[in-house]
Amino acid sequence: MQREKTNTKTGRTTGALKIRVTNEMTGKSILVNASGPGSQTETVDEAGLLTLVLDFTGRSIVYPFDPDERALFRAAGLPDIFATRGPVVGTVLVNTVTGEVESSTFDVARNRIDDLCDRIT
């Protein structure tokens, strides 16, 4: 049996991390605490399918990677960009050949979502 080749990268967020989110139309911006902790793992298989797994347990910012994923966020009732405080687990599958998001799932407590677009309009 031949083993499938994969390429995996893992990152972890801990400590102080603040991100400035700006509305390009109005220039209004806010500084958001995204210090984690949390981890993100990217795995690309031999067929070119990227699996991105997000596992955040602290403060984080979540946003879609492209218009296809934005449509998936909206279908799930999620804002375009949001901050959370608490557990978020997400899995995104991206075809690296076409660049299309094939699927996206997020498990996040709705009462812990802070819609950043609302705050900078």
C-alpha positions as CSV (number, residue, x, y, z in Angstrom):
1,M,0.0,0.0,0.0
2,Q,1.4,3.4,-1.0
3,R,1.3,6.1,1.6
4,E,-0.3,9.3,0.5
5,K,2.0,12.3,0.7
6,T,0.9,15.3,2.8
7,N,2.3,18.6,3.9
8,T,1.3,19.9,7.3
9,K,1.9,23.2,9.1
10,T,0.7,24.0,12.6
11,G,0.6,27.3,14.3
12,R,-0.4,28.3,17.8
13,T,-1.5,31.7,19.1
14,T,-0.8,32.6,22.8
15,G,0.1,35.7,24.6
16,A,-0.6,39.3,23.5
17,L,-2.1,39.7,20.0
18,K,-4.2,42.6,19.0
19,I,-5.6,43.1,15.5
20,R,-6.9,46.4,14.0
21,V,-10.0,45.9,11.9
22,T,-10.7,48.8,9.6
23,N,-13.8,49.7,7.5
24,E,-12.2,50.8,4.2
25,M,-15.2,52.9,3.2
26,T,-15.4,55.0,6.4
27,G,-11.9,54.7,7.8
28,K,-13.4,53.7,11.2
29,S,-11.4,51.0,13.0
30,I,-11.3,49.1,16.2
31,L,-8.5,47.2,18.0
32,V,-9.5,43.6,18.9
33,N,-7.9,41.3,21.3
34,A,-7.2,38.0,19.6
35,S,-4.6,36.6,22.0
36,G,-5.9,33.1,22.1
37,P,-5.0,30.5,23.0
38,G,-5.7,28.7,19.8
39,S,-4.2,26.6,17.1
40,Q,-4.5,26.2,13.4
41,T,-3.4,23.3,11.4
42,E,-3.1,23.2,7.6
43,T,-2.7,19.9,5.7
44,V,-2.4,19.6,1.9
45,D,-2.8,16.2,0.5
46,E,-1.4,14.7,-2.7
47,A,-4.5,15.6,-4.6
48,G,-4.2,19.3,-3.6
49,L,-7.0,19.4,-1.0
50,L,-6.1,21.8,1.8
51,T,-7.7,21.0,5.2
52,L,-7.6,23.9,7.6
53,V,-8.6,23.1,11.2
54,L,-9.1,25.9,13.7
55,D,-9.3,25.1,17.4
56,F,-9.6,28.3,19.5
57,T,-10.3,28.2,23.2
58,G,-9.7,31.9,24.0
59,R,-10.1,35.2,22.2
60,S,-9.9,35.0,18.5
61,I,-11.0,36.6,15.2
62,V,-12.7,34.5,12.5
63,Y,-13.3,35.6,8.9
64,P,-13.9,34.0,5.5
65,F,-11.0,33.4,3.1
66,D,-12.8,34.1,-0.1
67,P,-16.3,34.9,-1.5
68,D,-17.3,31.2,-1.6
69,E,-16.5,30.8,2.1
70,R,-18.3,34.2,2.8
71,A,-21.4,32.6,1.2
72,L,-21.0,29.6,3.5
73,F,-20.7,31.9,6.6
74,R,-23.8,33.8,5.6
75,A,-25.8,30.6,5.0
76,A,-24.8,29.5,8.5
77,G,-25.9,32.9,9.9
78,L,-22.4,34.0,10.8
79,P,-21.1,37.5,10.3
80,D,-18.4,38.3,7.7
81,I,-15.9,38.9,10.4
82,F,-16.3,38.3,14.1
83,A,-14.5,38.1,17.4
84,T,-15.1,35.3,19.9
85,R,-14.3,34.6,23.5
86,G,-14.4,30.9,24.1
87,P,-14.4,27.7,22.1
88,V,-14.5,27.8,18.3
89,V,-13.8,24.7,16.2
90,G,-13.8,25.1,12.4
91,T,-12.8,23.0,9.5
92,V,-12.4,24.4,6.0
93,L,-11.6,22.3,2.9
94,V,-10.1,24.2,-0.1
95,N,-9.2,22.8,-3.5
96,T,-5.8,24.3,-4.0
97,V,-6.0,23.7,-7.8
98,T,-9.1,25.7,-8.3
99,G,-8.9,27.9,-5.2
100,E,-12.6,27.0,-4.3
101,V,-13.8,26.4,-0.8
102,E,-15.4,22.9,-0.9
103,S,-16.9,23.0,2.6
104,S,-16.7,24.9,5.8
105,T,-18.1,24.1,9.2
106,F,-17.9,26.0,12.5
107,D,-19.0,25.2,16.0
108,V,-19.2,28.4,18.0
109,A,-21.6,29.5,20.8
110,R,-23.8,32.2,19.2
111,N,-23.9,34.2,22.4
112,R,-20.1,34.6,22.2
113,I,-20.0,36.2,18.7
114,D,-19.1,39.9,18.4
115,D,-20.0,41.0,14.9
116,L,-17.1,43.4,14.0
117,C,-18.7,44.7,10.9
118,D,-21.5,46.1,13.1
119,R,-19.0,47.8,15.3
120,I,-17.1,49.6,12.4
121,T,-20.0,50.8,10.2
